[in-house]
Amino acid sequence: MSIRIVPYTARHVAAVREFNRRLIGDTPIEDLQFPETPDPGWLPGMELYVAVEQEAHEDGAVRGGYILRRQRFSVSGETVAVAQYRLPVSEGAVNQAYATLDLRLVGDALAREPLLYALGMGGWDLPLPQMLKRLGWRMCAVPFHFKVVHPFRFLREIGRLRTTPLRRLILDAAAYSGAGWLGLKMMGHARRVPKTRCDTAASFAGWADEVYEQSRPDYTLLALRDARMLDQLYPAGDPRILRVRAAGGWAVLLDTAMEGHKQFGNIRVGTIVDCLAPIDDAVTVIRAATRTLEQRGADLIVSNQLHAAWCAALAGAGFRRGPSNFLFAASPALAALIPEAEDGELHLNRGDGPILEK
């Protein structure tokens, strides 16, 4: 087997389509589908690579691929160029003849950028995080936080919990009797969030640079979040996005009315996607974000946050922790830049991974 890993160009599009069909057939599965264009337009700084099985020329069969997203981080106060390792897929998922290709893909990515990280990955038991752990990457889960705002709708619609007839019966009884509301209240979900001065902004230009510069000394690891980068990540024309300004910082929110979702049914889910402020202002920003989503009618509000200050702010606003399959992995070279840092000193959330692409 002679395979070269090369930049993805228009000449590979047909081969990528055939590759996707071999992996997933006619039913798309987002974690196993490589983009069928070299420029999917998701985020700035992305480079796409494909693994091509050589014949007599470069236009052989595509057997895998991955994405590098190059960006800048503040690491212990210094600006460092790093890259995110995204969406690695290989034919090894369906054909044992290519079982070692996953290892070749990550090796190729490390050769192009030793300061590499991965985020998301779907849980500890999946092949990618298991491989990265064996390779000595530093790894942790980014905690998942949730707050139930409207218990009746949550209990009646949450497909993730309503997996058997008995569970559905119990949850329906809790919803209609009020026992579910009482139980969630005792867990702190009904905690009222104090009114906080805030507003929404059409753009980050003109004010977010100051927030970034004032915040970066508080975080051992922090992705670049100046106004230019934020307006690229969260463009003004995207109707899904809310930008909330509060004293000291900001939060980016999604307000999504689900329809027949396999996990959330038909409930309205609010997501605190991204946020930044000096750590002393984290409580104010989380209160503003939570109150905004509550006022918009969210039934459930969720967020993944790693830094201890933001986790504490969410707990103070009535959020509780659930199991997290959103994982962070830092290559040995990147981990060596933060050897003494605790996980709770790193500022990572959904804004650093796949959230608005599809």
PyMOL commands that set and color helices and strands:
alter all, ss='L'
color gray80, all
select helices_A, chain A and resi 10-24+30-32+91-93+96-98+101-112+127-134+151-157+165-177+179-186+208-218+227-233+279-295+308-316+332-335+343-345+350-352
alter helices_A, ss='H'
color red, helices_A
select strands_A, chain A and resi 3-7+46-53+62-75+78-90+116-121+138-141+144-148+198-200+221-223+241-246+249-257+268-276+300-304+320-322+326-330+346-347
alter strands_A, ss='S'
color yellow, strands_A
deselect
rebuild
show_as cartoon
